[in-house]
Amino acid sequence: MAVVTPRVFVSHLSGVAVFDPNGDQVGRVRDLVAMLRTKGSGRGAGGERQVGRPPRLLGLVVEVVSRRRIFLPMTRVTGVESGQVITTGVVNMRRFEQRASETLVLGELLDRRVRLVETGEEVTVLDIGITQLPARRDWEIDKVFVRKGKGGALRRRGEVLTVEWSAVTGFSLEEHGQGAENLLATFEQLRPADLAGVLHHLSAKRRAEVAAALADDRLADVLEELPEDDQVEILGKLKEERAADVLEAMDPDDAADLLSELPEEEKERLLALMRPEEAADVRRLMAYEERTAGGLMTTEPIVLRPDATVAYALARVRDPDLSPALAAQVYVCRPPDETPTGKFLGLVHFQRLLRDPPFTLVSSIADTDLPPLSPDTPLTEVTRYLAAYNLVSAPVVDESGALLGAVTVDDVLDHLLPDDWRETEMHGAPEADGDA
Protein backbone atom coordinates (compact mmCIF):
# COMPACT_ATOMS: atom_id res chain seq x y z
CA MET A 1 0.00 0.00 0.00
CA ALA A 2 1.35 3.44 -0.94
CA VAL A 3 2.24 5.78 1.93
CA VAL A 4 0.07 8.91 1.92
CA THR A 5 2.07 11.96 2.96
CA PRO A 6 0.35 15.11 4.25
CA ARG A 7 0.31 18.18 2.02
CA VAL A 8 -0.49 21.71 3.13
CA PHE A 9 -0.76 24.90 1.10
CA VAL A 10 1.17 27.67 2.81
CA SER A 11 -1.64 30.26 2.63
CA HIS A 12 -3.52 28.07 5.11
CA LEU A 13 -0.65 28.30 7.60
CA SER A 14 -0.54 32.10 7.85
CA GLY A 15 -1.53 33.12 11.37
CA VAL A 16 -2.07 29.53 12.53
CA ALA A 17 -1.45 28.96 16.25
CA VAL A 18 1.61 26.96 17.32
CA PHE A 19 1.29 24.78 20.44
CA ASP A 20 3.85 22.95 22.55
CA PRO A 21 3.32 19.31 23.67
CA ASN A 22 1.49 20.51 26.81
CA GLY A 23 -1.10 22.35 24.75
CA ASP A 24 0.21 25.83 25.61
CA GLN A 25 0.30 28.29 22.74
CA VAL A 26 3.82 29.30 21.71
CA GLY A 27 2.83 31.86 19.07
CA ARG A 28 1.52 32.15 15.52
CA VAL A 29 3.01 31.31 12.13
CA ARG A 30 4.07 34.41 10.20
CA ASP A 31 6.13 32.83 7.42
CA LEU A 32 8.02 29.73 6.28
CA VAL A 33 11.73 29.48 5.51
CA ALA A 34 12.97 27.43 2.54
CA MET A 35 16.29 26.66 0.93
CA LEU A 36 15.97 26.92 -2.85
CA ARG A 37 18.08 24.39 -4.72
CA THR A 38 19.11 26.26 -7.85
CA LYS A 39 22.49 24.69 -8.61
CA GLY A 40 22.81 21.63 -10.76
CA SER A 41 22.70 20.53 -14.35
CA GLY A 42 20.36 21.70 -17.05
CA ARG A 43 18.55 24.99 -17.49
CA GLY A 44 14.85 25.80 -17.66
CA ALA A 45 13.10 28.30 -19.90
CA GLY A 46 13.72 31.06 -17.35
CA GLY A 47 17.49 30.60 -17.44
CA GLU A 48 17.64 29.13 -13.93
CA ARG A 49 19.34 25.83 -13.27
CA GLN A 50 16.96 22.95 -12.53
CA VAL A 51 17.64 20.21 -10.02
CA GLY A 52 16.06 16.85 -9.32
CA ARG A 53 14.85 17.51 -5.76
CA PRO A 54 12.38 20.22 -4.70
CA PRO A 55 13.40 22.91 -2.16
CA ARG A 56 13.71 21.84 1.44
CA LEU A 57 11.54 23.61 4.01
CA LEU A 58 13.84 24.61 6.86
CA GLY A 59 11.31 25.85 9.39
CA LEU A 60 8.64 28.32 10.44
CA VAL A 61 8.92 31.95 11.46
CA VAL A 62 6.77 32.13 14.60
CA GLU A 63 5.71 35.34 16.31
CA VAL A 64 5.59 34.78 20.07
CA VAL A 65 3.58 36.75 22.62
CA SER A 66 6.20 39.50 22.94
CA ARG A 67 5.95 39.98 19.13
CA ARG A 68 9.50 38.69 18.75
CA ARG A 69 9.92 36.44 15.72
CA ILE A 70 11.72 33.17 16.32
CA PHE A 71 12.76 30.28 14.10
CA LEU A 72 11.10 26.89 14.63
CA PRO A 73 12.87 24.10 12.72
CA MET A 74 10.57 21.76 10.81
CA THR A 75 12.28 18.84 12.59
CA ARG A 76 10.54 20.11 15.75
CA VAL A 77 7.11 20.10 14.12
CA THR A 78 5.18 16.94 14.94
CA GLY A 79 1.83 17.87 13.43
CA VAL A 80 0.19 20.34 11.03
CA GLU A 81 -3.53 19.71 11.25
CA SER A 82 -6.91 21.20 12.16
CA GLY A 83 -5.68 24.76 11.86
CA GLN A 84 -2.80 24.32 14.29
CA VAL A 85 0.88 23.42 14.43
CA ILE A 86 2.19 21.12 17.16
CA THR A 87 5.85 21.32 18.16
CA THR A 88 8.03 19.23 20.42
CA GLY A 89 11.13 19.82 22.48
CA VAL A 90 12.61 23.08 23.75
CA VAL A 91 11.87 26.18 21.66
CA ASN A 92 14.84 28.47 21.04
CA MET A 93 13.63 32.02 21.74
CA ARG A 94 16.54 33.65 19.92
CA ARG A 95 15.32 36.24 17.40
CA PHE A 96 15.01 35.03 13.80
CA GLU A 97 17.49 36.55 11.36
CA GLN A 98 17.12 35.58 7.72
CA ARG A 99 20.30 34.32 6.06
CA ALA A 100 21.28 35.17 2.50
CA SER A 101 20.72 31.58 1.38
CA GLU A 102 17.19 31.45 2.84
CA THR A 103 13.91 32.40 1.19
CA LEU A 104 10.68 33.45 2.91
CA VAL A 105 7.93 31.45 1.25
CA LEU A 106 5.01 33.81 1.93
CA GLY A 107 6.94 37.05 1.75
CA GLU A 108 9.02 36.32 -1.35
CA LEU A 109 7.52 33.51 -3.42
CA LEU A 110 3.82 34.37 -3.53
CA ASP A 111 2.89 36.64 -6.46
CA ARG A 112 6.14 35.92 -8.29
CA ARG A 113 5.96 35.68 -12.05
CA VAL A 114 7.66 32.49 -13.21
CA ARG A 115 7.49 30.30 -16.31
CA LEU A 116 6.31 26.80 -17.10
CA VAL A 117 9.32 24.71 -18.11
CA GLU A 118 7.51 22.85 -20.87
CA THR A 119 5.98 25.80 -22.72
CA GLY A 120 7.84 28.85 -21.43
CA GLU A 121 4.47 30.47 -20.64
CA GLU A 122 4.48 33.09 -17.89
CA VAL A 123 2.40 32.32 -14.79
CA THR A 124 1.79 34.01 -11.42
CA VAL A 125 2.29 32.06 -8.19
CA LEU A 126 -0.91 32.01 -6.13
CA ASP A 127 0.10 29.44 -3.50
CA ILE A 128 2.78 26.91 -2.59
CA GLY A 129 2.21 23.31 -1.52
CA ILE A 130 4.49 21.64 1.04
CA THR A 131 4.63 17.97 1.94
CA GLN A 132 6.25 15.87 4.64
CA LEU A 133 8.67 13.23 3.49
CA PRO A 134 7.69 9.67 4.39
CA ALA A 135 9.00 8.34 7.74
CA ARG A 136 10.83 11.64 8.38
CA ARG A 137 10.15 15.04 9.88
CA ASP A 138 11.64 16.82 6.87
CA TRP A 139 9.32 18.83 4.65
CA GLU A 140 9.81 20.12 1.13
CA ILE A 141 8.01 22.23 -1.44
CA ASP A 142 6.46 19.97 -4.05
CA LYS A 143 3.54 21.85 -5.64
CA VAL A 144 2.95 25.31 -7.06
CA PHE A 145 -0.55 26.74 -7.61
CA VAL A 146 -0.37 29.21 -10.50
CA ARG A 147 -2.49 31.35 -12.77
CA LYS A 148 -1.65 31.66 -16.45
CA GLY A 149 -1.28 35.09 -18.01
CA LYS A 150 0.12 38.35 -16.67
CA GLY A 151 -2.97 39.52 -14.76
CA GLY A 152 -2.82 39.84 -10.97
CA ALA A 153 -4.43 37.29 -8.71
CA LEU A 154 -7.45 39.49 -8.14
CA ARG A 155 -8.17 39.79 -11.84
CA ARG A 156 -10.22 36.72 -12.55
CA ARG A 157 -8.69 35.76 -15.85
CA GLY A 158 -6.43 33.01 -17.00
CA GLU A 159 -6.51 29.33 -16.21
CA VAL A 160 -5.40 28.21 -12.73
CA LEU A 161 -3.58 24.93 -12.22
CA THR A 162 -1.42 23.07 -9.72
CA VAL A 163 1.93 21.85 -11.06
CA GLU A 164 5.01 20.12 -9.71
CA TRP A 165 7.80 22.37 -8.44
CA SER A 166 10.03 21.02 -11.21
CA ALA A 167 7.49 22.20 -13.81
CA VAL A 168 8.22 25.89 -13.17
CA THR A 169 11.37 27.95 -13.47
CA GLY A 170 12.49 31.45 -12.51
CA PHE A 171 12.15 31.48 -8.73
CA SER A 172 15.75 32.45 -8.11
CA LEU A 173 15.85 35.25 -10.67
CA GLU A 174 15.52 38.83 -9.46
CA GLU A 175 12.11 40.28 -10.29
CA HIS A 176 11.18 43.94 -10.39
CA GLY A 177 7.61 45.03 -9.77
CA GLN A 178 6.53 41.79 -8.09
CA GLY A 179 2.85 41.84 -7.15
CA ALA A 180 1.52 41.42 -3.60
CA GLU A 181 -2.16 40.44 -3.92
CA ASN A 182 -1.77 36.85 -2.73
CA LEU A 183 0.62 37.78 0.05
CA LEU A 184 -1.86 40.36 1.31
CA ALA A 185 -4.71 37.87 1.05
CA THR A 186 -2.91 35.63 3.53
CA PHE A 187 -2.67 38.52 6.00
CA GLU A 188 -6.00 40.27 5.39
CA GLN A 189 -7.29 39.51 8.91
CA LEU A 190 -4.23 40.96 10.67
CA ARG A 191 -4.54 44.06 12.81
CA PRO A 192 -2.57 47.05 11.48
CA ALA A 193 0.11 46.61 14.17
CA ASP A 194 0.61 42.96 13.18
CA LEU A 195 0.71 43.76 9.46
CA ALA A 196 3.26 46.45 10.29
CA GLY A 197 5.38 43.69 11.81
CA VAL A 198 5.12 41.73 8.56
CA LEU A 199 6.26 44.72 6.50
CA HIS A 200 9.08 45.53 8.89
CA HIS A 201 10.61 42.09 8.40
CA LEU A 202 10.42 42.08 4.59
CA SER A 203 13.23 43.29 2.35
CA ALA A 204 13.09 46.96 1.33
CA LYS A 205 12.15 45.90 -2.22
CA ARG A 206 9.32 43.63 -1.06
CA ARG A 207 8.16 46.17 1.52
CA ALA A 208 7.72 48.79 -1.21
CA GLU A 209 5.80 46.33 -3.40
CA VAL A 210 3.43 45.37 -0.59
CA ALA A 211 2.89 49.01 0.38
CA ALA A 212 2.04 49.82 -3.24
CA ALA A 213 -0.63 47.09 -3.24
CA LEU A 214 -2.34 48.21 0.00
CA ALA A 215 -5.39 50.46 -0.10
CA ASP A 216 -4.73 54.01 1.10
CA ASP A 217 -6.69 53.62 4.36
CA ARG A 218 -5.04 50.29 5.17
CA LEU A 219 -1.56 51.63 4.40
CA ALA A 220 -2.24 54.71 6.54
CA ASP A 221 -3.20 52.50 9.51
CA VAL A 222 -0.09 50.36 9.03
CA LEU A 223 2.26 53.35 8.69
CA GLU A 224 1.05 54.63 12.05
CA GLU A 225 2.34 51.40 13.63
CA LEU A 226 5.78 51.34 11.97
CA PRO A 227 9.09 52.76 13.21
CA GLU A 228 9.93 56.18 11.80
CA ASP A 229 12.66 54.88 9.49
CA ASP A 230 10.21 52.46 7.85
CA GLN A 231 7.58 55.19 7.55
CA VAL A 232 9.96 57.56 5.78
CA GLU A 233 11.28 54.80 3.51
CA ILE A 234 7.82 53.65 2.41
CA LEU A 235 6.44 57.15 1.93
CA GLY A 236 9.50 58.07 -0.13
CA LYS A 237 8.86 55.23 -2.58
CA LEU A 238 5.25 56.23 -3.27
CA LYS A 239 4.34 58.64 -6.02
CA GLU A 240 3.87 62.06 -4.46
CA GLU A 241 0.15 62.23 -5.28
CA ARG A 242 -0.45 58.91 -3.59
CA ALA A 243 1.79 59.82 -0.65
CA ALA A 244 -0.41 62.87 -0.11
CA ASP A 245 -3.56 60.69 -0.22
CA VAL A 246 -2.09 58.33 2.38
CA LEU A 247 -1.14 61.25 4.63
CA GLU A 248 -4.73 62.49 4.41
CA ALA A 249 -5.97 59.06 5.50
CA MET A 250 -3.68 59.06 8.56
CA ASP A 251 -4.67 60.62 11.86
CA PRO A 252 -3.57 64.28 11.61
CA ASP A 253 -1.19 63.97 14.58
CA ASP A 254 0.51 60.91 13.08
CA ALA A 255 0.73 62.61 9.68
CA ALA A 256 2.31 65.65 11.34
CA ASP A 257 4.86 63.46 13.13
CA LEU A 258 5.78 61.72 9.87
CA LEU A 259 6.07 64.92 7.86
CA SER A 260 8.31 66.42 10.53
CA GLU A 261 10.86 63.71 9.70
CA LEU A 262 11.10 64.80 6.05
CA PRO A 263 13.28 67.49 4.48
CA GLU A 264 11.55 70.87 4.39
CA GLU A 265 11.20 70.96 0.59
CA GLU A 266 9.64 67.49 0.41
CA LYS A 267 7.34 68.25 3.32
CA GLU A 268 6.01 71.41 1.65
CA ARG A 269 5.43 69.59 -1.66
CA LEU A 270 3.33 66.93 0.04
CA LEU A 271 1.36 69.46 2.07
CA ALA A 272 0.60 71.37 -1.13
CA LEU A 273 -0.79 68.17 -2.70
CA MET A 274 -3.08 67.45 0.26
CA ARG A 275 -6.62 68.79 0.48
CA PRO A 276 -6.45 72.32 1.98
CA GLU A 277 -8.55 71.46 5.04
CA GLU A 278 -6.45 68.35 5.78
CA ALA A 279 -3.20 70.22 5.27
CA ALA A 280 -4.40 73.03 7.54
CA ASP A 281 -4.96 70.58 10.42
CA VAL A 282 -1.51 69.08 9.96
CA ARG A 283 0.19 72.48 9.70
CA ARG A 284 -1.56 73.58 12.90
CA LEU A 285 -0.29 70.53 14.76
CA MET A 286 3.23 71.00 13.44
CA ALA A 287 3.28 74.51 14.91
CA TYR A 288 3.25 73.13 18.46
CA GLU A 289 6.17 71.66 20.35
CA GLU A 290 6.19 67.88 19.96
CA ARG A 291 6.00 66.98 23.66
CA THR A 292 3.09 69.27 24.52
CA ALA A 293 -0.67 68.79 24.51
CA GLY A 294 -0.85 70.69 21.21
CA GLY A 295 1.80 68.50 19.61
CA LEU A 296 0.20 65.30 20.92
CA MET A 297 -3.45 66.01 20.16
CA THR A 298 -5.63 64.88 17.30
CA THR A 299 -7.82 67.48 15.64
CA GLU A 300 -10.66 65.01 14.99
CA PRO A 301 -12.48 64.24 18.26
CA ILE A 302 -16.28 63.79 18.31
CA VAL A 303 -17.69 67.33 18.51
CA LEU A 304 -21.42 67.85 19.16
CA ARG A 305 -23.60 70.93 19.43
CA PRO A 306 -25.49 71.56 22.69
CA ASP A 307 -28.83 70.53 21.15
CA ALA A 308 -27.57 67.10 20.03
CA THR A 309 -29.32 64.16 21.67
CA VAL A 310 -27.88 61.14 23.44
CA ALA A 311 -29.18 58.99 20.58
CA TYR A 312 -27.21 61.04 18.06
CA ALA A 313 -24.11 60.96 20.28
CA LEU A 314 -24.25 57.16 20.50
CA ALA A 315 -24.60 56.95 16.72
CA ARG A 316 -21.40 58.99 16.37
CA VAL A 317 -19.58 56.84 18.93
CA ARG A 318 -20.47 53.69 16.97
CA ASP A 319 -18.32 54.80 14.01
CA PRO A 320 -16.00 51.80 13.42
CA ASP A 321 -13.23 54.09 12.17
CA LEU A 322 -12.87 55.72 15.58
CA SER A 323 -10.22 54.50 17.97
CA PRO A 324 -11.53 53.30 21.36
CA ALA A 325 -9.90 56.30 23.04
CA LEU A 326 -11.68 58.83 20.81
CA ALA A 327 -14.98 56.95 21.12
CA ALA A 328 -14.80 57.08 24.92
CA GLN A 329 -16.30 60.57 25.13
CA VAL A 330 -17.85 63.38 23.12
CA TYR A 331 -17.10 67.09 23.34
CA VAL A 332 -19.94 69.61 23.53
CA CYS A 333 -19.16 72.91 21.81
CA ARG A 334 -20.95 75.85 20.22
CA PRO A 335 -20.65 76.14 16.41
CA PRO A 336 -18.52 75.81 14.36
CA ASP A 337 -18.31 72.04 14.84
CA GLU A 338 -14.85 71.55 13.31
CA THR A 339 -11.76 72.27 15.37
CA PRO A 340 -11.01 74.96 16.35
CA THR A 341 -14.63 75.05 17.43
CA GLY A 342 -16.79 77.63 19.07
CA LYS A 343 -16.78 77.82 22.88
CA PHE A 344 -16.07 74.49 24.58
CA LEU A 345 -18.89 73.70 27.04
CA GLY A 346 -17.92 70.31 28.45
CA LEU A 347 -17.66 66.62 27.69
CA VAL A 348 -19.83 63.55 28.11
CA HIS A 349 -18.37 60.13 28.88
CA PHE A 350 -19.57 57.12 26.93
CA GLN A 351 -20.87 55.44 30.10
CA ARG A 352 -23.04 58.47 30.86
CA LEU A 353 -24.51 58.27 27.37
CA LEU A 354 -25.54 54.68 28.07
CA ARG A 355 -27.31 55.64 31.30
CA ASP A 356 -29.50 58.48 30.01
CA PRO A 357 -32.63 58.34 27.79
CA PRO A 358 -32.01 58.70 24.03
CA PHE A 359 -33.88 62.03 23.81
CA THR A 360 -31.71 63.71 26.48
CA LEU A 361 -29.70 66.72 25.26
CA VAL A 362 -25.96 66.27 25.68
CA SER A 363 -25.64 69.82 27.03
CA SER A 364 -27.73 68.83 30.06
CA ILE A 365 -25.42 65.98 31.07
CA ALA A 366 -22.04 67.42 30.06
CA ASP A 367 -19.25 67.48 32.64
CA THR A 368 -18.48 71.18 32.87
CA ASP A 369 -16.23 71.05 35.93
CA LEU A 370 -13.28 69.24 34.32
CA PRO A 371 -10.54 71.78 33.55
CA PRO A 372 -9.30 71.46 29.95
CA LEU A 373 -5.66 71.40 28.91
CA SER A 374 -3.93 74.28 27.17
CA PRO A 375 -1.96 73.47 24.00
CA ASP A 376 1.38 74.26 25.67
CA THR A 377 0.83 71.85 28.58
CA PRO A 378 3.97 69.67 28.78
CA LEU A 379 3.82 65.89 28.39
CA THR A 380 4.48 65.20 32.07
CA GLU A 381 1.47 67.28 33.11
CA VAL A 382 -0.72 65.69 30.42
CA THR A 383 0.21 62.29 31.85
CA ARG A 384 -0.68 63.35 35.40
CA TYR A 385 -3.96 64.84 34.15
CA LEU A 386 -5.09 61.59 32.50
CA ALA A 387 -4.09 59.60 35.58
CA ALA A 388 -5.70 61.98 38.07
CA TYR A 389 -9.08 62.07 36.30
CA ASN A 390 -9.02 58.42 35.07
CA LEU A 391 -9.39 59.49 31.44
CA VAL A 392 -8.32 57.96 28.13
CA SER A 393 -8.57 61.28 26.30
CA ALA A 394 -8.62 64.93 27.31
CA PRO A 395 -9.77 68.21 25.73
CA VAL A 396 -7.24 70.80 24.55
CA VAL A 397 -8.63 74.35 24.56
CA ASP A 398 -7.08 77.68 23.52
CA GLU A 399 -7.19 81.02 25.35
CA SER A 400 -10.49 81.99 23.71
CA GLY A 401 -12.17 78.79 24.96
CA ALA A 402 -12.29 77.04 21.57
CA LEU A 403 -11.66 73.28 21.44
CA LEU A 404 -8.49 72.61 19.44
CA GLY A 405 -8.44 68.84 19.74
CA ALA A 406 -8.06 65.94 22.15
CA VAL A 407 -5.04 64.14 23.56
CA THR A 408 -5.51 60.35 23.73
CA VAL A 409 -3.71 57.99 26.06
CA ASP A 410 -2.20 55.96 23.20
CA ASP A 411 -0.39 59.04 21.89
CA VAL A 412 0.81 59.87 25.40
CA LEU A 413 2.21 56.35 25.81
CA ASP A 414 3.83 56.58 22.38
CA HIS A 415 5.85 59.58 23.58
CA LEU A 416 6.58 58.22 27.07
CA LEU A 417 8.16 55.06 25.69
CA PRO A 418 11.70 55.11 24.22
CA ASP A 419 11.95 56.55 20.71
CA ASP A 420 12.72 53.12 19.24
CA TRP A 421 10.01 51.22 21.15
CA ARG A 422 8.20 50.10 17.99
CA GLU A 423 11.35 48.62 16.50
CA THR A 424 12.29 47.01 19.83
CA GLU A 425 8.80 45.51 20.04
CA MET A 426 9.06 44.08 16.52
CA HIS A 427 12.50 42.61 17.13
CA GLY A 428 11.91 41.58 20.73
CA ALA A 429 14.02 42.45 23.76
CA PRO A 430 17.68 41.46 23.71
CA GLU A 431 17.88 37.76 24.43
CA ALA A 432 20.15 35.78 26.64
CA ASP A 433 22.36 33.10 25.12
CA GLY A 434 20.95 29.59 24.91
CA ASP A 435 17.49 28.12 24.67
CA ALA A 436 14.53 29.26 26.67
N, C-alpha and C positions, 0 to 999 in steps of 0.2 A: 504494500500500500504506500502511495506517495505521501511524503511528509508535507503538511500544509503549514506554511510559514506566515505569520501575521504581516499585513501590510497596512500602513497608515499614510494618509496624505497630510503633509505638514501644515496645511491651513487649519486642519482640525486640532492641531496641537497648540496653536497660539492661545496663550492665556490659561491653558489647562493647569489645574492644581497638581503639585508634586507632594507626595506623602512619603514619610519614612515608614519603616516596618511596624512601628507602634500606632500608625494611623494619624500621627501629628503632621499638619501641613508644614512643609519646608518653604514653599514659595510657589511661583507660577512660571510656566515656560514663556520666555520672551523670544527665543530664537533657537536654531540648531546649528551646530558647527560641523562642517564637512571638510574632507581633504580631497580636492579634485585631483584625479590621476590624469595628467595631460602629457606625460612623456612616454614614448614608446614608438612603435613602428607604424607607418601608414599615416595618411592624412585624410581628413574629411573634407567636405565641400567648403567648410568655413575656414580651412587653412590650419586647423588645430589638430594636433596629433591625437589619434584614437588609440585606446588601449582595450584589452580584453575584459578587465574587471571594472565594474561601476565604482563610483567614489565611495569611500568609507565614511560613515557618520561617526564623528569623534565623540560628540556629546551634546548636551543641552545647555543653553544659557538660561539660568533660573534667577528670577528676581525674588529675593527673600524679603522678609517683613521690613527691614531697614531700607529697602529699595536698592541695596547693593546687588550687583549682578555677579553670580558665581558660575563656575563651570562644573557641570555634573557629567562625568564620563558615562558613555552608554553602557560600559561594562558594569556600572552600578545600577542600571535600570533593570528591574525584574519584571515589570509589567506596564503595558500601555493599553489601557482598556477602560471602557465605560466613562470616558471623559476625564481620566485621571492617569497620572504617572506614579508608579510605585518604585521607590529606590531602596537600596540596602546598604549597610555599612555606614561608616563615618563620612559625613559630608564636609568637604574642605571649604571653609568660608572665605578663602582668599579671593580677592576681587578678580573677575575675569578680564583678561587682556588678550585681544585677538592677535594672533601671530600672522606674519606675512604669508605663510603657506596655508592659512585657514580661510575658509569661505563661510559667511553667514547665509544659511539657506533662505530664510525669509527675507532678510534685508537686501541680499545681493542677487539671488537667482530668480525670484519671482519678477515677472514683467520683462525679463530679458528677451531680446529678439535673437533667436538662433535659427539654424537651418536643419532641415531634414537631410540626412546623409544620402539617401537614395535619390532624391529628386533635386536637392539644392534649394527647395522652396523655403521662404522665410516664414517662421512661426513665432508666436508670442507665448512665453511660459506662463500658464495660469496656476499650476500647482506642481508639487513634487511628491512622488511616492517613495516611501522608505520601507524596507523589509528587514526582518531579523533572520540572520543566517541559521540554518538548521543546527540544533544541538550546541549553539554558541550564544553568547550575549552580544556579539558584534552585529551591527546594523549597517546597511549600505543603501544608497540611492539606486533604485532599479527602474522606476517609471517616471515619465514626464507627461503631464497633461497640458496640451498646447492648443492654440487656436491658429488656424491658417490665416494668412493675409497680414497686412500691416496695421489694421485697426486695433485700438485699445480694447482691453477686456470688457469695458462697459459698452462698447459698440457691438451690438448683437449681429455680427456678420462674420462669415467665414466658418468653415467646418471645425469642430472641436474633436480631438482624438487623444487617446492615451498611447504612448509609444515607449519602447525600451530606451533606457539611457543611451545605449550605443547607437540608437537610430537618429540622434541629434548631434550637432556639432556647433561649436562657437562659444561655449560657456566661459572659456578662459580668455577670450579676446576682450580687449577694452571696448566698452560701448558708450557712446555719448548720447545724451538725451533719452536714457532708459526711462520707461514709464513707471508708474507707481500704483496703478489702480488695484491690482491684486494684493500687493503688500498692504495697502490701506484697508482693503476689505477684511483682512485678517485681524486688523486692529480697530475696527469701526466702533466697538463697544468700549474702548478704553476711555477713561477720564482724560481731560487735557493734560494733567500733570504726568500721567503714565505714558501718554503718547509723546510728551516732551522727553521723557526718559528714553524712548525708542529712538527719537531723532538724535538725541545727544550722543548715542553710542554708534550711530552710522558714520560712514566716511563723509567728508565734506561734500564730495560729488553726489553721493546718494541722498544726503540730507537736503541738498538743493533741489533734487528731482522730486523728492517726497513733498517738500514745501510747495513746489510749483503745482502739485496735483491736489493739494488741499483746498477746500473752499475758503473764501476770505474769512468768514466768521470762525471756522474751525482753526485756521492758521493763527488768527488773532488770539484765540483762547490758549493755544499751545505756546505761542511766543511769550505770553505773560508768565509762563511757568519755566522758561528756559533761563540759563545763566546769560549775563549780558553779552559775553563774547559770542555765544551762539545766536542771540537775537540780532546783533549787528551784522554777523556773517550772513545770515539768512536774508535779512532785509536788503543787504547790499547786492544780493544776487537776483532780486526781483526787479522787473521793469518798474521804473519810477511811478507810473500811473497805478500799477497794482500795489506797490508799496504804500502809496497814499491811501488806497482803498482799505488795505489791511490796518493801517494806523487808525483810520476812522472807525473800524470795527472793534478796536481795542478800547478798554476803559481809558478815559482821558488821562488819568494819572499815570497809568502804565505807558501810554503813548508818549507822554511828556518825559518820563524817565528814559525811555528808549531814544527819543530824539536828542536828549541832552548828551548822549554818548557819541553823537555823530559830529563831524566837522561842521562848522557854521554854515558854509556854502551849501552843503548837502541838506542840512536841516531846513534851511530857508526854501530850497527847491521843493522839498516834500510838503512843507506847510502851504506853499503856494498852490500845490496840486490838490490839497484837501478842500472839502466843502468849507466855505467861509465860517459857518457857525461852529463846525467841528474844530477848525484851526483856531478860532477865537478862544474856545475852552482850553485847548492845549497851551496856547500862548499865555493865557492867564495863569495857568498852573506853573508854567516855567518861570514866571516872574517871582515866585516865592522861593525862599530858601528851602532846600530839599528836606531837611529834618525839622520842619515846622508843620503846624496843622494845615497851612495853606499848601505846602509842598506835598503833603500826604493825602489830601482830600480828593474825592471824586466829585465832579460837578453834576452828577446825574442821580441824586437821591430821589425818592418818591416825594414830590411836592404837591400838596392839595390846597385848594382854597377853603376858607372857613365854612362855606355852605355845602361842602362835600359830605356825603353820608358815609356811615360805617360800611354799608354794602358796597359803595363805590371804592372805598379804601381797601377792602378785602379783595376786590377784583383786581386792583393794581398790584397788591402784594402777591397775587397768584401768578404773576408774570414769570414763566420758567426761565427767562433770560436774566433775572435778577439773582445776585448772589444772596445766600442766606443772611449775611450781615446787613445788606441794604434792604432786604425784605422784612427785617425785624422791627422796623418802625417807619412811620410816615411823618413828614414835616408840614405843619400848617402855616401857610404864609398868605399875605395879601398879594394880588396880582402885581407884576407879571409872574407866571408860574415857572419860568425857566430861570436858572441861576445866572446872575444874581437876581434874586426875587424881590418882591416888595417886602414889607416889614415881616420879620419872622415872629410868629405868635406862640409857637410851642410845638411839641411833638407828641405823638400817640404811639405807644408800644403795641406790637402785634397782639399780645395777650389781652390787652384792654379792648382791642377791636373785637376779639372773640367773645368778650363778656357782655357787650352792650347790644341792644336791638339794632337791626339793620338800618332803620330810619334815623338813628341818632346822628346829629351833626358832629363832625370831628372837632369843631371849635369848642364844643361844650365839654369834651372829655380830654382836651389837650393838656399835657403837663407844661405849665407855664412857669414853674418855679426853678426848673433846671437851668443853670447858667450856661450859655453857649460858649464855645471857644472862639478866640480871635485868631485870624490867620497867621499871626506871628508867634503863636504859642509853641514853645519848643517841644521836641519829641518826649522828653522826660515827663513834662507836665501833662501831655496828652495821655501818656501811659497811666499816670496816676489818676487822671480824670476818669478813664474807662474803668479802672479797677475800683475807684471809690463809689461810682454810681452803678456798678454792675451792668455796663453797657457793652454792646458789640459795635455800635457806631455812635457818632456824636456830631452835633451841628457845628458848623463853622460860620460865624456871622461877622460882618464888617462893622465899622464905626457907625454907619447909618442905620444898622439893624437889619440889613438885607442878608438873606441866607446865601452864602457863597458855595457851600457844598457840605459834604459829610466825610468824616474820617472813620474808616472801618478798622476793626481789630486786626484783620488779616494784613492790611498795609502797615499797621504799626509793628506787628511781629516781623514783617519782611525787613523793616529797617532796624529792629532791635537785634536780629540775628547777624552773624558775621556776613560780610559782603559776598563771600563765596559759598553761602550756605546751600544754595541750589545745586551747585556743582558737587559739593561735599556729599549732599544727600543722594545724588545720582551715582556717585562713585562708591559711597559707603565710607564709614570712618576708617582711619588707618587700622590695619589688622595686625594681630600678633603673628609671629611665625608659627607654622604647624597647623594641624587640623583642629577644627572646633568640635 
